[in-house]
Amino acid sequence: MNLSKRSIEMLLDLVEIKLSYMDISDREDARDMQVLERCRSELQSLEPETVGAAFAHPIRRPGRPRTAA
């Protein structure tokens, strides 16, 4: 199954948000954190050029052109 760049970016963001909010209080939490870190690594390896690049060059949605100010 192939994922689009946008899907990979979104999943990576969600994993990183989850990791940032985790509070390790027992072994199960530690295992969950390891799984999430492995997931993040796998997502990064799927599309290495999109990691970080999505925020450097945001994708503009099509719409009305901007008017001159």
Buried (B, 14 or more C-beta within 10 A) or exposed (E): EEEEBEEBBBBBEEBEEBBEEEEEEEEEEEEBBEEBEEBBEEBBEBBEEBBEEBEEEEEEEEEEEEEEE
